[in-house]
Amino acid sequence: MKALRMNKKRTGVTCLRVSVAAALLLFLALSPAYLLQASGRQTDGEDYDNDTPRWRGVLRVWHVAGFKTHTGSVTAYLESCAAQLEKARPGVYIEVTGMTADNAEEKLSRGERPDIWSLPLGSDAGRFAGLLPAGVEEPTYAGNLRSMRANGAACALPYLYSGYYFIGNTALIQKMGLTPPDGSVDAGTDICEDTAFIENLRAAMQSNATSRYGALYAPPLLAARLGLTGKLALESDFMAGRVPFMIGDAGACGKLTRRKDACDFAIEVRPFGKFTDQVQYIAADRDADGMRARYAGEFITLLLSREAQAKVTLLGAAPAVLTTGGQTLPCTTAPETPQPDLYAILRETLLLEAISAVDSGETALFDKYMRAVLGRE
């Protein structure tokens, strides 16, 4: 009897095992689509949160630096904004890399591309950027800042800008009997409108006292805008205390005002005025699609938000969005900038004409191209 009960028990266990195996086989046979879907979701790095797909991966931002701000690093600023988005979107990581235009071209030649571009004014956005990602809207900009466009549609949006400064060597100005810009020149006035100072500067550039080193170091484009003619000095000679005047960007101004070892003489600084070509744009790469485009759009929207734009002033730069407030840049609050798409085409030509105008005094062609890029034709 005992043996019979043991046989019946073994038979029952065997039947149970067979039933379980059959059920598993039936489940696998009837649900391959579900299993494949689950497997694919895991491989692609997606899962579901309240039936909403959440993407996991790395977005790459290439910051092509076009200029230096007064304080800090634009790359570090972008990294801080990236960290904010990463916190809000677990599983999304944003890698920010600062580089020159040549670095970017080299990477592109190797087949590399980012998901998001930070581009300076003068870039051919059509080569890099596509349409704005869904949900990204153009804000109201400061001054005459404009979006970059490709095929008539906005593709890159300005998110910060900087300006130029007129810097004078106080002791050398007094020693040479020169006159600095009028102290009333402020954020609302262009030095180009200070005719008395410009006449003084023209005389200084022709003076025997400045014949060896020159009276002014300046980018040719800005010297031509002032209608100056003659020899332009070297930046190193201004830093060495041999030249009375310099027009520099915010980076140079910040270096001189922060570091005692940058120069051993007292300086005075005035904002150069309304004109600037120092504008930085943000755009999604033309190949970014799907979830990459979606999160690129979120990053762009974040950069243009009131909070992120207010932080731009910590760099000594100016926010591009007009409604932000908190403007602390000692430079124009109503920038006059070139049209981005036309400037990308005419930039090199304009520079050559500027050099020619300063060298020869013939300004007709330079003035024509400048009017064109400013939209005054």
Buried (B, 14 or more C-beta within 10 A) or exposed (E): EEEEEEEEEEEEEEEEEEEEEEEEEEEEEEEEEEEEEEEEEEEEEBEEEEEEEBBBBEBBBBBBBBBBBBBBBBBEBBBEBBEBBBEEBEEBBBEBBBBEBEBBEEBBEEEEBBBBBBBBBBBBBBEBBBBBBEEBEEBEBBBBBBBBBBEEEBBBBBBBBBBBBBBBBEEBBEEBEBBBBBEEBEBEBBBBEBEEBBEBBBEBBEBEBBEEBBBBBBBBBBBBBBBBBBBBBEBEBBBEBBBBBBBBBBBBBBBBBEEEEEBEEEBEBBBBBBBBBBBBBBBBBBEBBEBBBBBBBBBBBBBBBEEBBBBBBBBBBBBBBBEBEEBEBBBBBEBBBBBBBBBBBBBEEBBBBBBBBBBEEEBEBBBEBBEBBBEEE
